[in-house]
Amino acid sequence: MSAILDRGSLLFASFAAVADSFLLGRAGFQFSFYTPLLVLAVFYVPGALVLGKHLGRVGGALGDVFRRDYSALLTCTAMAWTAATLPLILAAWIAGQPLLFYLVLAAGLYFFVLMFFAVRTVFGIDNRAAAVAVSLSWVPLVAAYYLWGPLRFVLGWLASPFFLFYAYYLLGGEFRSLGDGLRRRQNFQRMLQAAAVNPHDAEAQYQLGLIYQQRRQYAAAIERFKRAIAIDPKETDAHFQLGRIAREQGRLPDALAHFQAVLDQDDRHSQSEILRELGAMYLTVRQYEHARQMLADYIDRHPYDVEGLYDYGRALEGLNRDAEAREMYARAVESDRTAPQYRRRFTARWSRLAQKALARVVH
């Protein structure tokens, strides 16, 4: 899926899906050759995009996310549909009708797996959110089922060449803009790859690492971040991201080394988030006093950060300072309640954890 995002073409993916659907019709499936691509483009992909944005808490307004990610997700989806159904065509010709139900089921499961990786790669969300989004992505297909009759009737009237000409004349720019998101991704990737040829450009290596990190290709991201540090040992951002990846993967000594490098270079890096990251890492290994010191400094600088308040409460609770822990948990809940609506999508998780911890400490 990452290779599709870097080098794929929406035109090629659409042509492959249409050709595949034509062959499915020849193999005995009763639908028009354009139907699967139309259903994917009009119902399935917009539904998956909305689900992926909200479940993965993807930043930005829905319209911006739609313009940025629709063409990329449709390209991946069309390729996933083609890959899942091509074996079905061959199997239907060879095995015939008796095994058709099991073949369709196998193709559906394979499509689910491919879409899991597509959603995760396009949005950069975690495995759970991607799995839930793909599991619920069939819901828009129910609407397609009930609206397909009227939609086919309307499409029959809209097929007039005069209407198509004026629709393209008036709305062609809007339709072309749907493909801009994928083209911008690919152009940016190409420019960074070209810049990375320069052996002295640490920033290009770092930016490429961010792209791979967002796609959860951690091996490639680690390689790029390490190249950035090799070029410039004071590349603080690369140290910070390497520390975050190492902590997420459970490599705590590596995480501590990179976080310490960031702390030595700039303790206010990324709005002092290095202090919160170090505090969370010390919590993982139950070094509560070290965690308390880091998080106390962080909360002094960011008194309304919900995640920081929750982690600070955990550190105090680990030191058996329950009264102070309750205060931090309560402040975390209150900070979430008073946060702007757009921020609450990101802070709600920590607020729920703080509420549970507050109930636990109280009782």
C-alpha positions in Angstrom: 0.0 0.0 0.0 2.9 2.4 0.7 4.3 1.6 -2.8 0.8 2.4 -4.3 0.8 5.7 -2.5 4.3 6.5 -3.8 3.9 5.4 -7.4 0.3 4.4 -8.0 -2.1 5.9 -10.5 -5.8 6.5 -9.9 -6.4 6.1 -13.7 -4.6 2.7 -13.8 -6.4 1.5 -10.6 -9.8 2.5 -12.0 -9.0 0.8 -15.4 -7.9 -2.4 -13.5 -11.1 -2.4 -11.4 -13.3 -2.0 -14.5 -11.5 -4.7 -16.5 -11.6 -7.0 -13.5 -15.4 -6.4 -13.1 -15.9 -7.1 -16.8 -14.1 -10.5 -16.4 -16.2 -11.2 -13.3 -19.3 -10.7 -15.5 -17.9 -13.2 -18.0 -17.3 -15.6 -15.2 -21.0 -15.6 -14.2 -21.5 -12.7 -11.8 -24.5 -10.7 -12.8 -23.7 -7.0 -12.7 -22.5 -4.3 -15.1 -18.8 -3.8 -15.5 -18.9 -0.3 -14.1 -20.9 -1.2 -11.0 -18.2 -2.2 -8.5 -16.0 0.9 -9.2 -19.0 3.2 -9.0 -20.1 1.7 -5.6 -16.5 1.9 -4.3 -16.1 5.5 -5.4 -19.6 6.8 -4.3 -20.4 4.8 -1.2 -17.6 2.6 0.1 -14.6 4.9 0.1 -16.4 8.1 1.4 -17.8 5.9 4.2 -14.4 4.4 5.0 -12.8 7.9 4.9 -15.3 9.3 7.4 -14.9 6.3 9.7 -11.1 6.4 9.5 -11.0 10.1 10.3 -13.2 9.9 13.4 -12.0 6.6 14.8 -8.4 7.4 14.2 -8.8 11.0 15.3 -7.2 12.3 12.1 -6.6 16.0 12.4 -8.2 18.6 10.1 -11.7 19.3 8.9 -13.6 16.6 7.1 -13.5 18.6 3.8 -9.8 19.0 4.1 -9.3 15.3 4.9 -11.6 14.4 1.9 -9.6 16.5 -0.5 -6.3 15.2 0.8 -7.0 11.5 1.2 -10.0 10.6 -1.1 -8.0 9.9 -4.2 -5.3 8.0 -2.3 -7.8 5.8 -0.5 -9.8 5.2 -3.7 -6.6 4.2 -5.5 -5.7 1.7 -2.8 -9.3 0.4 -2.6 -9.5 -0.2 -6.4 -6.2 -2.0 -6.3 -7.4 -4.1 -3.3 -10.7 -4.9 -5.1 -8.7 -6.1 -8.2 -6.2 -8.1 -6.2 -9.0 -9.8 -4.1 -11.2 -10.7 -7.1 -8.7 -11.7 -9.7 -8.2 -15.1 -8.0 -12.0 -15.4 -7.7 -12.3 -15.1 -11.5 -9.8 -17.9 -12.1 -11.3 -20.1 -9.4 -14.9 -19.6 -10.7 -13.8 -20.7 -14.2 -12.0 -23.8 -12.8 -14.2 -24.8 -9.8 -17.6 -23.7 -11.2 -20.7 -22.9 -9.3 -20.7 -25.5 -6.4 -17.8 -23.7 -4.6 -18.8 -20.2 -5.6 -20.1 -19.2 -2.1 -16.8 -20.2 -0.4 -14.8 -18.5 -3.1 -16.7 -15.3 -2.6 -16.3 -15.5 1.1 -12.5 -16.0 0.7 -12.3 -13.1 -1.6 -14.2 -10.9 0.8 -11.9 -11.8 3.7 -8.9 -11.1 1.5 -10.4 -7.7 0.6 -10.9 -7.0 4.3 -7.3 -7.7 5.1 -6.1 -5.5 2.2 -8.4 -2.6 3.2 -7.1 -2.9 6.8 -3.6 -2.1 5.5 -4.9 0.6 3.1 -6.8 2.5 5.8 -3.8 2.2 8.2 -1.3 3.4 5.7 -3.3 6.3 4.2 -4.4 7.7 7.6 -1.5 6.5 9.7 -3.9 5.3 12.5 -3.3 2.4 14.9 -4.3 -1.2 14.2 -7.4 -1.1 16.4 -8.9 2.0 14.8 -8.1 0.7 11.3 -9.7 -2.7 12.0 -12.9 -1.1 13.4 -13.1 1.3 10.5 -12.9 -1.5 8.0 -15.3 -3.6 9.9 -17.9 -0.9 9.8 -17.2 0.2 6.2 -19.9 -2.2 4.9 -22.6 0.1 6.4 -22.5 2.5 3.4 -23.0 -0.5 1.2 -26.4 -1.0 2.8 -27.4 2.5 1.6 -26.0 1.6 -1.9 -28.2 -1.5 -1.9 -31.4 0.5 -1.2 -30.5 3.4 -3.4 -29.1 1.5 -6.4 -32.5 1.2 -8.2 -33.2 5.0 -8.2 -29.5 5.7 -8.8 -29.4 3.6 -11.9 -32.6 5.3 -13.2 -31.0 8.8 -12.6 -27.7 7.7 -14.2 -29.6 6.7 -17.3 -31.0 10.2 -17.7 -27.6 11.8 -16.9 -25.8 9.8 -19.5 -26.8 12.4 -22.1 -23.6 13.6 -23.9 -24.9 17.2 -23.6 -25.3 16.9 -19.8 -21.9 15.2 -19.5 -20.3 18.1 -21.4 -21.8 20.8 -19.3 -21.2 18.9 -16.1 -17.5 18.6 -17.0 -17.4 22.2 -18.0 -18.9 23.4 -14.8 -17.6 20.8 -12.3 -14.5 19.5 -14.0 -12.2 21.5 -11.6 -13.9 19.9 -8.6 -13.5 16.4 -10.0 -9.9 17.0 -11.0 -9.1 18.4 -7.5 -10.1 15.0 -6.0 -7.0 13.5 -7.6 -4.7 16.3 -6.3 -4.2 14.7 -2.9 -2.5 11.7 -4.3 -0.4 13.7 -6.8 0.7 16.1 -4.0 1.8 13.1 -1.9 3.8 11.7 -4.7 5.4 15.0 -5.8 6.4 15.7 -2.2 7.9 12.2 -1.9 9.9 12.6 -5.1 11.2 16.0 -4.0 12.4 14.6 -0.7 14.0 11.6 -2.4 15.9 14.0 -4.7 16.9 16.2 -1.8 18.0 13.1 0.2 20.7 12.4 -2.4 22.6 15.4 -0.9 24.8 13.7 1.8 24.7 16.9 3.9 20.9 17.4 4.0 19.7 16.1 7.4 16.3 17.8 7.1 15.3 15.8 4.0 16.2 12.5 5.7 14.1 13.6 8.7 11.1 14.5 6.6 11.2 11.1 4.8 11.4 9.5 8.2 8.2 11.3 9.2 6.4 10.0 6.1 7.4 6.4 6.9 6.6 6.9 10.6 3.1 8.1 9.7 2.6 5.0 7.6 3.8 2.9 10.5 6.8 1.6 8.4 9.0 1.9 11.5 12.1 0.1 10.0 12.3 2.6 7.1 11.6 5.5 9.5 14.3 4.5 11.9 16.8 4.2 9.0 16.0 7.7 7.8 16.1 9.3 11.3 19.5 7.6 12.0 20.8 9.0 8.7 19.7 12.4 9.8 21.6 12.1 13.1 24.7 10.8 11.3 24.7 13.9 9.1 23.9 16.2 12.0 24.2 14.8 15.6 22.3 17.8 16.9 19.2 16.9 14.8 17.0 17.1 17.9 13.7 16.2 16.1 15.2 12.9 14.8 16.4 11.9 18.3 12.9 12.7 19.6 11.1 10.6 17.0 13.6 7.7 17.5 12.8 7.8 21.2 9.1 7.7 20.6 9.4 4.7 18.3 11.7 2.9 20.7 9.3 3.5 23.6 6.4 2.3 21.5 8.3 -0.9 20.6 9.4 -1.5 24.2 13.1 -0.8 23.6 13.4 1.4 26.7 17.2 1.7 26.9 17.2 3.0 23.3 14.3 5.3 24.1 16.1 6.7 27.2 19.3 7.4 25.2 17.5 9.3 22.5 15.2 11.2 25.0 18.3 12.1 27.1 20.0 13.5 23.9 16.9 15.7 23.3 16.9 16.8 26.9 20.6 17.7 26.8 20.1 19.7 23.6 16.8 21.5 24.4 14.5 20.7 27.3 11.8 22.8 25.7 11.8 20.8 22.5 8.4 20.4 20.9 6.8 22.6 23.5 8.5 20.6 26.3 6.8 17.4 25.2 10.2 15.6 25.9 9.5 16.0 29.6 6.1 14.2 29.2 7.6 11.5 27.0 10.4 10.8 29.6 7.8 10.8 32.4 5.7 8.3 30.6 8.7 6.1 29.9 9.7 6.2 33.6 6.1 5.2 34.5 6.5 2.1 32.2 9.4 0.9 34.3 7.8 2.0 37.6 10.4 4.6 38.4 7.8 6.8 39.9 10.0 9.5 41.5 11.9 10.1 38.2 8.5 10.2 36.5 7.1 12.7 39.1 10.1 15.0 38.6 9.8 15.1 34.8 6.0 15.5 34.8 6.0 18.1 37.6 8.2 20.3 35.3 6.0 19.6 32.4 2.8 20.5 34.2 4.4 23.7 35.4 4.7 24.7 31.8 1.5 23.1 30.5 -1.0 23.2 33.5 -4.0 22.2 31.3 -2.5 19.3 29.3 -4.9 16.4 29.9 -2.4 13.6 29.1 0.3 15.2 31.2 -2.1 15.6 34.2 -3.2 12.0 34.0 0.4 10.7 33.8 1.4 13.0 36.7 -1.5 11.5 38.7 -0.2 8.0 38.0 3.2 8.9 39.2 1.8 10.4 42.4 -0.4 7.3 42.9 2.7 5.1 42.5 4.3 7.0 45.3 1.2 6.5 47.5 0.4 10.2 47.5 -3.2 9.5 46.8 -4.6 12.9 47.8 -2.4 14.7 45.3 -3.1 12.0 42.7 -6.8 12.5 43.0 -6.3 16.3 42.5 -4.3 15.6 39.2 -7.0 13.2 37.9 -9.7 15.7 38.7 -7.8 18.4 36.9 -7.3 16.2 33.9 -11.1 15.5 33.7 -11.9 19.2 34.1 -9.3 20.3 31.5 -10.9 17.9 29.0 -14.4 19.3 29.8 -13.3 22.9 29.2 -11.1 22.2 26.2 -12.3 23.4 22.7 -14.3 20.9 20.8 -11.6 20.2 18.2 -9.2 19.3 21.0 -11.5 17.0 22.8 -11.2 14.5 20.1 -7.6 14.1 21.1 -8.0 14.4 24.9 -11.1 12.3 25.5 -9.1 9.1 25.9 -7.0 10.5 28.7 -10.1 12.0 30.4 -11.8 8.6 30.4 -8.7 7.0 31.9 -8.5 9.8 34.5 -12.2 9.2 35.5 -11.5 5.5 36.0 -8.4 6.2 38.0 -10.2 8.8 40.1 -12.9 6.2 41.0 -10.2 3.7 41.9 -8.3 6.1 44.1 -11.4 7.4 45.8 -12.5 3.9 46.8 
